[in-house]
Amino acid sequence: MAEKTDVNAKWDACLDLSVRRFVYSSLAGAFGGLLLFRTPVSRWASIAFGAGVGIGSAYTDCSRIFDGSTAKLVPPKTTSSAPEELQPPNTLSTPVSQDGQD
């Protein structure tokens, strides 16, 4: 029964966090849109952007609350040498003639 209560507490915390972040980010977008933009379409776009930022932020924190992992970016594997066509030409060596005479 303790685990179910813990899950309910996590859902309550996640719901509270999501609603607060959605509302506060939407209000910030509305305020920013009111100051920066003149047309109603731009102002609504600013509100929508703020709401999207709030929902994304809440989703990230909710996944941490539920011990889920967010997408982890792995750096690409690097090799010790580059392919031949990408290596710069060797400018320090002198060209060798085909017949062996210098």
FIROVO-620523 format. One record per residue: chain; residue in three letters; x, y, z of N, C-alpha, C, O in turn. Coordinates in pm, whole numbers, plus 32768, in hexadecimal, padded with zeros to 4 digits. Atoms other than C-alpha are relative to their C-alpha. Layout:
% residues N
+--------+--------+------+------+------+------+------+------+------+------+------+------+------+------+
! chaine ! residu !  npx !  npy !  npz ! capx ! capy ! capz !  cpx !  cpy !  cpz !  opx !  opy !  opz !
+--------+--------+------+------+------+------+------+------+------+------+------+------+------+------+
!      A !    ALA !    X !    Y !    Z !    X !    Y !    Z !    X !    Y !    Z !    X !    Y !    Z !
...
+--------+--------+------+------+------+------+------+------+------+------+------+------+------+------+
This chain:
% residues 102
+--------+--------+------+------+------+------+------+------+------+------+------+------+------+------+
! chaine ! residu !  npx !  npy !  npz ! capx ! capy ! capz !  cpx !  cpy !  cpz !  opx !  opy !  opz !
+--------+--------+------+------+------+------+------+------+------+------+------+------+------+------+
!      A !    MET ! 8053 ! 7F88 ! 8000 ! 8000 ! 8000 ! 8000 ! 8056 ! 807D ! 8000 ! 802D ! 80E5 ! 7FCC !
!      A !    ALA ! 7FA8 ! 7F8B ! 7FF9 ! 8126 ! 80EA ! 8040 ! 802E ! 8029 ! 7F74 ! 803D ! 80A0 ! 7F58 !
!      A !    GLU ! 7FD5 ! 7FDE ! 8087 ! 8195 ! 80D2 ! 7ED3 ! 7F92 ! 8048 ! 7FB3 ! 7FAF ! 80A3 ! 7F66 !
!      A !    LYS ! 806E ! 7FBE ! 8045 ! 803C ! 8133 ! 7E54 ! 7FF1 ! 8090 ! 8030 ! 7FD6 ! 80EA ! 7FE0 !
!      A !    THR ! 8006 ! 7F79 ! 7FCA ! 8037 ! 8260 ! 7F3B ! 8072 ! 8054 ! 7FC7 ! 8060 ! 80CA ! 7FA8 !
!      A !    ASP ! 7F8D ! 7FB8 ! 8036 ! 8190 ! 82BF ! 7EBF ! 7FE6 ! 8026 ! 7F6E ! 8009 ! 8095 ! 7F44 !
!      A !    VAL ! 801F ! 7FE2 ! 808B ! 811B ! 82AA ! 7D55 ! 7F97 ! 806F ! 7FF8 ! 7FA0 ! 80C8 ! 7FA3 !
!      A !    ASN ! 8064 ! 7F95 ! 7FFF ! 7FEB ! 837E ! 7DA7 ! 803E ! 8086 ! 8022 ! 8019 ! 80EC ! 7FE9 !
!      A !    ALA ! 7FBB ! 7F84 ! 7FDD ! 80CC ! 8480 ! 7E4A ! 8052 ! 8033 ! 7F8A ! 805A ! 80AC ! 7F73 !
!      A !    LYS ! 7FB2 ! 7FD7 ! 8075 ! 81A9 ! 8481 ! 7D16 ! 7FA5 ! 803D ! 7F95 ! 7FC7 ! 80A3 ! 7F58 !
!      A !    TRP ! 805D ! 7FCA ! 8062 ! 807E ! 84B5 ! 7C32 ! 7FCB ! 8089 ! 802B ! 7FBD ! 80E3 ! 7FD9 !
!      A !    ASP ! 802E ! 7F7D ! 7FCE ! 7FFE ! 85CF ! 7D11 ! 806A ! 806A ! 7FEC ! 804C ! 80D9 ! 7FC0 !
!      A !    ALA ! 7F93 ! 7FA0 ! 8010 ! 8152 ! 8677 ! 7D0D ! 8013 ! 8023 ! 7F6C ! 802C ! 8096 ! 7F49 !
!      A !    CYS ! 7FED ! 7FEA ! 808F ! 816D ! 864B ! 7B95 ! 7F90 ! 8056 ! 7FC6 ! 7FA9 ! 80B0 ! 7F76 !
!      A !    LEU ! 8072 ! 7FB1 ! 8030 ! 8011 ! 86D6 ! 7B53 ! 800C ! 8091 ! 802F ! 7FF4 ! 80ED ! 7FE1 !
!      A !    ASP ! 7FF0 ! 7F7A ! 7FCA ! 8050 ! 8800 ! 7C35 ! 806F ! 804B ! 7FB6 ! 805F ! 80BF ! 7F90 !
!      A !    LEU ! 7F90 ! 7FC4 ! 8046 ! 819F ! 8843 ! 7B90 ! 7FDB ! 8024 ! 7F71 ! 7FFE ! 808F ! 7F40 !
!      A !    SER ! 8027 ! 7FE8 ! 808B ! 810B ! 8825 ! 7A33 ! 7FA3 ! 8078 ! 7FF2 ! 7FB5 ! 80CC ! 7F9A !
!      A !    VAL ! 8060 ! 7F91 ! 8008 ! 7FEA ! 8913 ! 7A73 ! 8045 ! 8085 ! 801E ! 8030 ! 80E8 ! 7FD9 !
!      A !    ARG ! 7FBB ! 7F83 ! 7FDD ! 80C6 ! 8A17 ! 7B1C ! 805D ! 802D ! 7F91 ! 805E ! 80A3 ! 7F6D !
!      A !    ARG ! 7FA2 ! 7FD8 ! 8069 ! 81D1 ! 8A10 ! 7A0C ! 7FB7 ! 802C ! 7F82 ! 7FE0 ! 808B ! 7F3F !
!      A !    PHE ! 804E ! 7FD9 ! 8076 ! 80CC ! 8A1E ! 78F7 ! 7FC8 ! 808D ! 8010 ! 7FD2 ! 80DF ! 7FB5 !
!      A !    VAL ! 803E ! 7F7E ! 7FE9 ! 801B ! 8B49 ! 7992 ! 8069 ! 806F ! 8006 ! 805A ! 80D6 ! 7FC5 !
!      A !    TYR ! 7F9A ! 7F97 ! 7FF1 ! 8154 ! 8C0B ! 79F4 ! 8047 ! 801B ! 7F7C ! 8063 ! 808E ! 7F5C !
!      A !    SER ! 7FBD ! 7FEA ! 8080 ! 81FC ! 8BD5 ! 78A4 ! 7FA4 ! 8043 ! 7F9B ! 7FD0 ! 8096 ! 7F4C !
!      A !    SER ! 805F ! 7FBE ! 8059 ! 80C1 ! 8C36 ! 77E8 ! 7FF3 ! 8094 ! 8023 ! 7FED ! 80E8 ! 7FCA !
!      A !    LEU ! 8008 ! 7F74 ! 7FD6 ! 80A8 ! 8D75 ! 78B6 ! 807F ! 804C ! 7FD9 ! 8078 ! 80C0 ! 7FB0 !
!      A !    ALA ! 7F83 ! 7FBF ! 802A ! 8216 ! 8DC1 ! 7874 ! 8000 ! 8017 ! 7F6A ! 802E ! 8080 ! 7F3C !
!      A !    GLY ! 800A ! 7FED ! 8090 ! 81DA ! 8D8A ! 7700 ! 7FA0 ! 806F ! 7FDC ! 7FB9 ! 80BB ! 7F7E !
!      A !    ALA ! 8061 ! 7F95 ! 801A ! 80A9 ! 8E6E ! 770C ! 803D ! 8088 ! 801F ! 802A ! 80E7 ! 7FD4 !
!      A !    PHE ! 7FC1 ! 7F81 ! 7FDA ! 816C ! 8F7E ! 77BE ! 806C ! 8026 ! 7F9B ! 8075 ! 809A ! 7F70 !
!      A !    GLY ! 7F99 ! 7FE5 ! 8065 ! 8291 ! 8F5D ! 76CE ! 7FC4 ! 8026 ! 7F7A ! 7FF6 ! 807F ! 7F36 !
!      A !    GLY ! 8043 ! 7FDF ! 807D ! 81A6 ! 8F5F ! 75A5 ! 7FC1 ! 808A ! 8001 ! 7FBF ! 80D0 ! 7F9C !
!      A !    LEU ! 803C ! 7F7B ! 7FF3 ! 80F8 ! 9094 ! 7628 ! 8069 ! 806D ! 7FF1 ! 804E ! 80D7 ! 7FB7 !
!      A !    LEU ! 7F95 ! 7F9C ! 8009 ! 8243 ! 914C ! 7645 ! 8045 ! 8002 ! 7F79 ! 806C ! 806D ! 7F49 !
!      A !    LEU ! 7FAB ! 8008 ! 8076 ! 82ED ! 90D2 ! 7509 ! 7FB7 ! 8001 ! 7F7B ! 7FEF ! 802D ! 7F16 !
!      A !    PHE ! 8045 ! 8010 ! 8080 ! 81E2 ! 9094 ! 7400 ! 7F83 ! 8057 ! 7FF8 ! 7F46 ! 8079 ! 805D !
!      A !    ARG ! 8076 ! 7FAD ! 8016 ! 80CC ! 9162 ! 7366 ! 7F88 ! 7FB2 ! 7FD0 ! 7F17 ! 7FCF ! 7FF8 !
!      A !    THR ! 8071 ! 8048 ! 803B ! 7FF9 ! 9069 ! 72A7 ! 7FCD ! 7F94 ! 805F ! 801B ! 7F58 ! 80A9 !
!      A !    PRO ! 8038 ! 8068 ! 7FA8 ! 7F0D ! 8F7C ! 735C ! 8036 ! 7F74 ! 7FE1 ! 8042 ! 7F21 ! 803B !
!      A !    VAL ! 7FCC ! 8084 ! 8023 ! 7F97 ! 8E52 ! 729C ! 8088 ! 7FEA ! 8042 ! 80A3 ! 7F7D ! 8075 !
!      A !    SER ! 7F7E ! 800C ! 7FC0 ! 80F5 ! 8E95 ! 731C ! 7FF3 ! 7FF2 ! 8097 ! 803F ! 7FA9 ! 80D7 !
!      A !    ARG ! 8015 ! 800B ! 7F6F ! 8074 ! 8EC1 ! 747D ! 7FD0 ! 7F75 ! 8025 ! 7FFD ! 7F3B ! 8088 !
!      A !    TRP ! 802F ! 8088 ! 7FE5 ! 7FB8 ! 8D76 ! 746E ! 8071 ! 7F9A ! 7FEC ! 807A ! 7F38 ! 8036 !
!      A !    ALA ! 7F8E ! 805A ! 8015 ! 80F0 ! 8CCF ! 73E3 ! 805F ! 8006 ! 8077 ! 8098 ! 7FA0 ! 809F !
!      A !    SER ! 7FAC ! 7FF1 ! 7F8B ! 81B5 ! 8D59 ! 7508 ! 7FC5 ! 7FB5 ! 8078 ! 800E ! 7F78 ! 80C5 !
!      A !    ILE ! 8043 ! 8049 ! 7F93 ! 80B4 ! 8CCB ! 75FC ! 800F ! 7F69 ! 7FEA ! 802A ! 7F1F ! 8048 !
!      A !    ALA ! 7FF3 ! 808F ! 801F ! 80BD ! 8B7A ! 754B ! 808F ! 7FCF ! 8017 ! 80A4 ! 7F60 ! 8048 !
!      A !    PHE ! 7F75 ! 8025 ! 7FE7 ! 8238 ! 8B76 ! 7559 ! 801B ! 7FF4 ! 8095 ! 805B ! 7F94 ! 80C2 !
!      A !    GLY ! 7FEF ! 8007 ! 7F6F ! 8233 ! 8BC2 ! 76CD ! 7FBE ! 7F85 ! 803A ! 7FF5 ! 7F44 ! 8093 !
!      A !    ALA ! 8045 ! 8077 ! 7FD0 ! 8134 ! 8AAE ! 7707 ! 804E ! 7F82 ! 7FDC ! 8057 ! 7F26 ! 802D !
!      A !    GLY ! 7FAF ! 8073 ! 8028 ! 820C ! 89B9 ! 7644 ! 807D ! 7FF0 ! 8054 ! 80A4 ! 7F80 ! 8075 !
!      A !    VAL ! 7F8B ! 8006 ! 7FA9 ! 833D ! 8A12 ! 7710 ! 7FDA ! 7FCD ! 808A ! 8022 ! 7F7D ! 80C6 !
!      A !    GLY ! 802E ! 802E ! 7F7D ! 8277 ! 89DF ! 7851 ! 7FDF ! 7F6D ! 8001 ! 8003 ! 7F26 ! 805F !
!      A !    ILE ! 8023 ! 808E ! 8007 ! 81EE ! 888E ! 77E3 ! 807D ! 7FAA ! 7FF1 ! 8088 ! 7F41 ! 802F !
!      A !    GLY ! 7F83 ! 804C ! 8011 ! 8345 ! 8818 ! 7771 ! 8052 ! 7FF9 ! 807F ! 808B ! 7F91 ! 80A0 !
!      A !    SER ! 7FB7 ! 7FFE ! 7F81 ! 83E6 ! 8882 ! 78B5 ! 7FBD ! 7FA7 ! 8068 ! 8001 ! 7F5F ! 80B2 !
!      A !    ALA ! 8049 ! 8055 ! 7FA3 ! 82D5 ! 87D7 ! 797F ! 8011 ! 7F6D ! 7FDD ! 801F ! 7F19 ! 8036 !
!      A !    TYR ! 7FED ! 808B ! 802B ! 82F9 ! 8699 ! 78B1 ! 8089 ! 7FCD ! 802B ! 8095 ! 7F5B ! 8059 !
!      A !    THR ! 7F79 ! 8029 ! 7FD9 ! 846F ! 868E ! 78F3 ! 8007 ! 7FE6 ! 8096 ! 803F ! 7F81 ! 80C0 !
!      A !    ASP ! 7FFB ! 8013 ! 7F6F ! 8444 ! 86BB ! 7A69 ! 7FA7 ! 7F8C ! 802E ! 7FCA ! 7F46 ! 808C !
!      A !    CYS ! 8056 ! 8071 ! 7FDC ! 8324 ! 85C1 ! 7A7A ! 8044 ! 7F7C ! 7FE0 ! 8034 ! 7F1B ! 802A !
!      A !    SER ! 7FB9 ! 807C ! 801F ! 83F8 ! 84BB ! 79CE ! 806E ! 7FE5 ! 8067 ! 808D ! 7F71 ! 8083 !
!      A !    ARG ! 7F9E ! 8013 ! 7F94 ! 8502 ! 84F5 ! 7AD8 ! 7FBC ! 7FD4 ! 8081 ! 7FF3 ! 7F84 ! 80CD !
!      A !    ILE ! 804A ! 8028 ! 7F88 ! 83FC ! 84D6 ! 7BEB ! 7FE0 ! 7F6B ! 7FFB ! 7FE9 ! 7F26 ! 8061 !
!      A !    PHE ! 8024 ! 808C ! 800E ! 8392 ! 8383 ! 7B64 ! 8079 ! 7FA8 ! 7FE2 ! 8069 ! 7F35 ! 7FB9 !
!      A !    ASP ! 7F82 ! 8049 ! 8015 ! 8501 ! 8316 ! 7B46 ! 8010 ! 7FD1 ! 7F71 ! 8054 ! 7F6E ! 7F57 !
!      A !    GLY ! 7FEC ! 8020 ! 808C ! 84E9 ! 830D ! 79D0 ! 8078 ! 804E ! 7FCE ! 8099 ! 80B8 ! 8003 !
!      A !    SER ! 7F8D ! 7FB9 ! 8035 ! 8612 ! 836E ! 7905 ! 7FD4 ! 8055 ! 7F8A ! 7F85 ! 8029 ! 7F36 !
!      A !    THR ! 8019 ! 7FAC ! 8074 ! 85FF ! 848E ! 7814 ! 8060 ! 7FD4 ! 7F93 ! 80BC ! 7F86 ! 7FAC !
!      A !    ALA ! 7FA8 ! 8025 ! 806F ! 86A3 ! 846D ! 76C3 ! 808D ! 8031 ! 801D ! 80A3 ! 80A7 ! 8036 !
!      A !    LYS ! 7F75 ! 7FDC ! 7FE6 ! 8818 ! 8465 ! 76F6 ! 804A ! 8003 ! 7F7C ! 804B ! 7FA2 ! 7F31 !
!      A !    LEU ! 7FB6 ! 7FF2 ! 807B ! 88EB ! 84E6 ! 75DC ! 808A ! 7FC3 ! 8013 ! 80D3 ! 7FE8 ! 806E !
!      A !    VAL ! 7F7F ! 8042 ! 7FFA ! 8A19 ! 840A ! 759E ! 8057 ! 803D ! 7F94 ! 802E ! 8046 ! 7F20 !
!      A !    PRO ! 7FAA ! 7FC6 ! 8067 ! 8B40 ! 84AA ! 74EF ! 8026 ! 7F96 ! 7F9A ! 8033 ! 7F20 ! 7FBE !
!      A !    PRO ! 7FDB ! 8062 ! 8065 ! 8B9E ! 8404 ! 73A8 ! 808A ! 7FC6 ! 801B ! 80E1 ! 8009 ! 8052 !
!      A !    LYS ! 7F7E ! 8040 ! 7FEE ! 8CBB ! 830C ! 73AD ! 8062 ! 803A ! 7F9C ! 8042 ! 804D ! 7F27 !
!      A !    THR ! 7F9A ! 7FC8 ! 8057 ! 8DFA ! 839B ! 7322 ! 806A ! 7F96 ! 7FE6 ! 8087 ! 7F42 ! 803B !
!      A !    THR ! 7F93 ! 805C ! 8022 ! 8F09 ! 82DC ! 7271 ! 8083 ! 8049 ! 800F ! 8088 ! 80C4 ! 8013 !
!      A !    SER ! 7F7E ! 7FC2 ! 7FEA ! 907A ! 8316 ! 729D ! 8034 ! 8045 ! 7F82 ! 8081 ! 80A4 ! 7F8C !
!      A !    SER ! 7FD2 ! 7FBE ! 807A ! 90B3 ! 836E ! 712E ! 7F89 ! 801B ! 7FA6 ! 7F26 ! 7FD1 ! 7FA5 !
!      A !    ALA ! 8069 ! 7FDA ! 805D ! 8FDD ! 841A ! 702C ! 800F ! 7FB0 ! 7F7F ! 807D ! 7F82 ! 7F62 !
!      A !    PRO ! 7FF3 ! 8043 ! 8083 ! 8F8F ! 8377 ! 6EDC ! 8061 ! 804C ! 7FA7 ! 8078 ! 80C3 ! 7FB9 !
!      A !    GLU ! 7F97 ! 7FC4 ! 8053 ! 9090 ! 83B7 ! 6DCF ! 7FD1 ! 807A ! 7FB3 ! 801D ! 80DB ! 7FA6 !
!      A !    GLU ! 802B ! 7F8F ! 8050 ! 8FBB ! 84A2 ! 6D00 ! 7FEA ! 807D ! 8054 ! 7FE5 ! 80EB ! 801E !
!      A !    LEU ! 8014 ! 7F8C ! 7FAA ! 8F85 ! 8584 ! 6E30 ! 8082 ! 8032 ! 803D ! 8084 ! 809F ! 8078 !
!      A !    GLN ! 7F81 ! 7FD6 ! 7FC7 ! 90F3 ! 8594 ! 6E9A ! 803E ! 806C ! 7FA7 ! 8036 ! 8064 ! 7F2D !
!      A !    PRO ! 7FC1 ! 7F97 ! 8051 ! 91AD ! 86CD ! 6E2F ! 807A ! 7FC8 ! 7FB8 ! 80BB ! 7F6C ! 7FE8 !
!      A !    PRO ! 7F8A ! 8031 ! 8049 ! 92BC ! 869C ! 6D2B ! 807F ! 801F ! 804E ! 8087 ! 8083 ! 8095 !
!      A !    ASN ! 7F81 ! 7FF0 ! 7FBB ! 941C ! 8673 ! 6DB1 ! 8053 ! 8063 ! 7FB1 ! 8082 ! 8043 ! 7F43 !
!      A !    THR ! 7FB9 ! 7F97 ! 8048 ! 94CA ! 87B4 ! 6D4E ! 8095 ! 8002 ! 801F ! 80E1 ! 8049 ! 7FDE !
!      A !    LEU ! 7F74 ! 7FFE ! 7FDB ! 9616 ! 876B ! 6DF6 ! 8055 ! 7FA5 ! 7FAA ! 80CD ! 7FBF ! 7F9B !
!      A !    SER ! 7FB1 ! 805D ! 804F ! 9684 ! 864B ! 6D17 ! 800B ! 8033 ! 7F71 ! 7FB4 ! 807B ! 7F40 !
!      A !    THR ! 7FEC ! 7FDA ! 808B ! 970F ! 867D ! 6BBB ! 7FC8 ! 7F92 ! 7FA8 ! 7FC9 ! 7F1E ! 7FCF !
!      A !    PRO ! 8037 ! 8067 ! 8059 ! 9670 ! 85CA ! 6A96 ! 806D ! 7FA1 ! 7FD1 ! 80DD ! 7FCC ! 7FB4 !
!      A !    VAL ! 7FA1 ! 8067 ! 802D ! 971C ! 8487 ! 6A32 ! 7FE4 ! 7FE6 ! 7F6D ! 7F72 ! 7FD4 ! 7F44 !
!      A !    SER ! 8011 ! 8018 ! 8090 ! 975A ! 8453 ! 68C2 ! 7FE5 ! 7F6D ! 7FE6 ! 800B ! 7F17 ! 8036 !
!      A !    GLN ! 8029 ! 8088 ! 8021 ! 96D4 ! 831C ! 6817 ! 8079 ! 7FA8 ! 7FD9 ! 8079 ! 7F30 ! 7FF5 !
!      A !    ASP ! 7F90 ! 8051 ! 8031 ! 9822 ! 82AC ! 677F ! 806C ! 7FEE ! 8069 ! 80CD ! 7FA6 ! 804F !
!      A !    GLY ! 7F9F ! 8012 ! 7F94 ! 98E4 ! 82C3 ! 68C7 ! 8074 ! 8060 ! 7FFA ! 80CC ! 8058 ! 8050 !
!      A !    GLN ! 7F94 ! 7FA0 ! 800A ! 99C9 ! 83DE ! 6857 ! 7FD5 ! 8085 ! 803C ! 7F63 ! 80B0 ! 802B !
!      A !    ASP ! 801E ! 7F7E ! 7FC3 ! 99DA ! 8525 ! 6914 ! 8041 ! 8071 ! 7FB9 ! 8030 ! 80E4 ! 7FE1 !
+--------+--------+------+------+------+------+------+------+------+------+------+------+------+------+
